[in-house]
Amino acid sequence: MAVLDLVSAAADTAHHVAHLDVMHLADVPNPGGGTRPPGAEKLTKVLGWAAWTVTAICVGGILAVAGKMALNHRRGEGGEHAMALGVVLVACCLAGTASAIVGALI
């Protein structure tokens, strides 16, 4: 009997959700892209510097992992650096697609 009550409650909930007044949901204002505040050029300049710095750090990270791999290969040690290289490559991908990710979320 409890299963029938649960199914009935789920059906009632689905019926009420399907008949929501969509017009009230459409009343939420869309802020749009907005306008740039005064001095936004300075923020854009700082973001450009940050992007350049992150790119340089990513290149340095790849070079550091490559150097460790070369040294360990010469010593005859295993290649445990695949994980480190993977982390650096994921960081590079995030840095390269940061603005696209934010644009998709906004």
C-alpha positions, 0 to 999 in steps of 0.5 A, spaced: 500 500 500 505 504 501 508 503 494 501 506 491 501 512 495 508 513 493 506 513 486 500 517 487 504 522 490 509 522 485 504 523 480 500 529 483 507 532 484 509 531 476 502 534 475 503 540 479 510 541 476 507 541 469 502 546 470 506 551 473 505 558 471 510 559 466 509 567 466 511 568 473 518 565 471 519 569 465 518 575 469 525 575 472 529 580 468 535 579 464 541 583 466 544 582 459 552 583 458 552 590 462 556 596 460 563 597 462 565 601 468 570 607 468 577 604 468 575 597 465 581 598 461 586 597 467 582 591 469 583 588 462 590 590 462 591 586 469 588 580 466 592 580 460 598 580 464 595 575 468 594 570 462 601 572 460 604 570 467 599 563 467 602 561 460 609 562 462 608 558 468 605 553 464 610 552 459 615 552 465 611 546 468 612 542 462 619 544 461 620 542 469 616 535 468 620 534 461 627 535 465 625 530 471 623 525 466 630 526 462 634 525 468 630 519 471 630 516 464 638 517 464 638 514 472 634 508 469 628 510 474 621 509 472 616 514 469 612 516 474 611 523 471 605 522 467 601 524 472 605 530 473 605 532 466 597 530 466 596 535 471 600 541 467 596 539 461 590 540 464 592 547 467 594 549 460 587 547 458 584 551 463 588 557 462 587 557 455 579 556 455 578 560 461 574 566 458 570 561 454 568 557 460 566 563 464 562 566 457 558 559 457 557 560 465 554 567 464 
